[in-house]
Amino acid sequence: MADNASVMFRTQYVDRVQAIYQQKGGKLRGMTSTPTSFNGSAEAKFFVAGKNTAYETISAGQQNAPSGQPITPVTVALRTFTVYDHVYEWDEDRLSVDEKEVIYEAGAMAMGRKADTVTMAEGYSAVAAVTTAQGSCDFSAGAFSVVSAQTMIMNAQATKAPWDGDWFCPLPLQAWNEFLLNKLVNSADHVSREDLPFMKATESRFWGGVNWFLYVEEDAEDMFLSTGAGGAGKQDTLMWHRTALGWAPHTELKVTTQWHNEIDALSINMKMKGAPKALKPNGTGIIRARLRSTGTLAVV
């Protein structure tokens, strides 16, 4: 009877976790490129197109010349991520419906956070050796202002990545609230991205051709690095174009459960197989900026 008593919870857990993950998990979903194909469950393959040029045809019968535009395959080995837990019958019998929902959401969100954090880590690694842009994007001496944002934009434009509205920048609490206190930001028309799941669940601004949005970390340095950021009270973030950073979602969420009669517990094993990948040489299309993490807010 103990196993049968857990069947409903087991079914509820799998269904609800998968639903919550699709709705809320992986907040950067839709802001990165997806692979063209998978090589089984071993690796993912992206294709990156190089620059092409047009030439003038000046006479009848002129022979056409191939442009030689490079189409470069970029592969990444897939990684497996796990969330594993036990739910004991002793506790299950005492859980209300609301408490069960907390358990469902905790599992789904843990996996979604992992997809986001490893994607950001890949972006940081891609630009770790590039100091030119970062040097001009150190705003940690003061508040994050429209001048700071425009400086990031100018550096982004210089990378010659497309300027098509598909640039994204998550901001931590301090920088986000400083950004909103700029009159040029508040006076701009608010445009929401209904095609991106996370944009429906957080405050965002499309300003200067970039999708700026608030991202609240669950744990320090999940998204915004402070270690090695040049001292206390500083943290880094990234701005990227969708084509510069990829996430390969081979298996977004697989949930298996098993009853352990010897301890009267249900084990829940969640697996996600995927991998992040910076898609262009030297982190092209990714800008790293340094912000202050504390400070007094003021309208500017």
N, C-alpha and C positions, 0 to 999 in steps of 0.2 A: 504493500500500500504506500510505503514511503516514496518509492520511485514514481508510482502513478500520481501521487499528490504533487510531484514536481513537474509533471508533463506540461501542465498549463503554463507554469512560469517559464519553463524551458522554451516553449513555443512563443510566448509573449516576448521573451528576451531577444530571441533571434530576429523576430519581426520588427520590434520597436527599435533595436539598436541599428539595424540596417536603414530603417526609415529616418531616424534622427541623423545618422551619418550623411545620408543623401541630402538632407535639408540644411544641416549646420556644420558637418565635419569638413575639414579641409577648406579653410576660409579663403585661401588663395586660388581655389579652383576656378578656372575660367580666365585667370590672369597669366597663365603660362601656356607654352606650346605643348601639344600632345604628339606622340611619336607616329610615324607613318606605319610602322609594323613592329611586330615582336618576333624574335627568334625563339619560339617555344616559350619556356618560362625562364630562360637564361639571360636574355638581353633585349633591349629595345633599340630601335633604329629611327633616328630623325634624319631628314634631308634638309640641308641649308643651301640656299641658292646664292651664288656670288653675283657680282655686278655685271650687267649687260649694257651694251651701247648700241645706238642706232647709227646707221650711215646713210648717206644720200645716194640714191640711184640717179645717175646722170645720163644714161643712154639706153636705147633699146637693146635688148639682148645682153645687158650687163650681167655677168655671172655673180650670183649671190655667194657671199663668203660666210661660213659659219662664225658665229661670234666667239665660240670657245668659252661660253659662260660656264663656270664650274658649278656642278651640283655635288656638294660634298656630303657623304653619309657620316653621321655622327652617332656612335653607338655608346650605350651605357649598360653596365651589368646591373641586373635587377637585384634588389635587396628585399629581405623579408623582415617585417616588423610584427611584434606580438604584444597583445594585451591578454593577460591570463589572470583568472581570479576564481575563488571558491565562493559559493553561496550556500551556507549551511541550512539544513532543514529547520534547525532550532530558530534561526533568524528569519527564515522565509515565512514560517507560520505567523510571525509577529509583524511582518511588513504590511503596511497599508498600501493602497494603490498609489498614492503620491510618493511614498518612499521607494517603491519599485521603479517609478519613473526616474527618480534621481539616479538609481543604479544603471538604468538603461542609458541615460544621457552621459553619465560619467565614462562608460565604456566607449561610446561612439565618439565623444569629444576627444578622448585621449588619443585615439587613432588619427583623428583629423588634425590635431595639434602636431603630431609627429610628421605628417606630410608637409605641413607648413614650415616647421623648424628645420627639417633637413633641406628643404628647398632654399630657404634663406641662407643656411650654412654653405650650400653650393655656390650661391651668389657671392658671398663674402670671400670664399676661396678663389673664385674666378678673378676678382679684382685686387687680391691681396698684394700682388706685385706692381699694381698700377698706382702710382702716387700723384701723378699730375692733377687729375681731376679731384682727388680727395683733398689735395692741398688747398684748392680754392673753394672747397665745400666744407670747411671747418667753421661751424657756426656756434661752437660751444662757449664762446665768450659772452654770448648774449642770447636774447630771445629769438626763436625761429620766426622770421618775418617774411613779408612778400619779397623782399630783396634776397633773402636766403633761398626762398623757393625759386625765384627767377634765376638765381645763379646756378642752381641745380638744373633748371630747364636749359640754360645756355650750354652747360656742359653736356647735357643729353643731346641737344641738337647738333653739337659738334661731332658726335659719334657717327652721324649720318644714318642712323637708324630711322625708319619711317616715322614721320610726325603725323600720326593718323588717329590720335585719341586712345591708342592702346599702350600708353605708358601708365605705370602704377607705382604708388609710393605709400607704404604703411607708415604711420607716425605714432610714436608712443604718447602717453598721456600728456606730458609736459609740452612737447612740441606741438601736438594737435591743438591744445587749448590756446597756446600762444599764436598759432596760425589763424585761428578763428577770430582773434581779437584785432586782426588787421582789417581796417575799413574797406580796403580794396577787395578783400576776400568776401566779407559779409555783404557788400553791395553788389556782388556779382550774382547773376542768375544761378540758382541751384539746379543742377542737372543730375538725375539719378541714373545709374546703369541697371536697368531692369533685367538685363541679360546675365548679370553676374549674381550668383546666389548670396554672397556675403554682403554685397552692397545694399541688399534689402534689410539687413539685420544690424547695420551699424551706420553711424553718421559719416557722410562722405561729401566731398566737393570735387567737381570737375572744374579745374581752374588752370589756365595757362596751357591747356592741352594735356594735362596730367590728371589722373584719378587719384586724389589724395583721400586717405581714409584712416580712421582711428582703429588701431589694433591694440587691445589690452592684453598684455602678457599674463599667462597663468603663473609662470615662474620667471624669475629674473634671468635675462639673457636668452630666453627662448627664441626671441626674434631680434632683439636689439642688443648688440654686443657692447659690453662695457669693459670687459677684460682687454687690456691692451689699447684702450681708446684714449690714452694720453692723460689719465688721471681720474680722480674721483669726481663724480658729478657729471660725467660725460657718457654718451652712448651713441652707437652708430646705427644707421638704417640704410636701406637701399632703395633706389629708383630703377626700374627696369622696363624695357619694352618686351611685349609678349613674345617676340621672336628670339629674344636673347636668353631666355630661361625656360627650361622645359621640365615637365613632370610626366613620367611614364606610369600610368595607372594600370598595371597588368591585372591585379586582383585587388579591387578597392577595399572590399571587406568580406571576409569569409568567417562565419561563426560556427563552431562546433561545440557540442555540449556532451558531457558524460556524467552519469550518476555513479557516485562512489559509496557503496552500501556500507563499507567498513567505517566510514566517518560521517555518514548521513549528510553528504554534501554534493552539490552539483558543481562540476568544474566547467568553466566557460573559457574557451580558447578562441581568440580573435586573431586573424592573420590578415596582413596587408602586404602585397608584393608590388613594388614599384621602385622608382629611382628618380632623383632630380639630375638635371644636366645643364650646365652653361653651354650654350650652343655656338658661340662665336669666339674667335681667338682673342686672348687678352681681356676677356670680359667686356668686349664691345657691346654697347647697348645696356650696360649696367653702371649706375653711378652710386658711389658710396659717400655718405655725408655723415658728419659728426655733429651731434646736438648736445645741448645741456639737458640734464635730467632733473634738475631742480632750479627754482628761481621764482621771483615774484611776478605775477601776471599784471599786465597793464594794457589798456587800449591804445593802439597806435594808428 
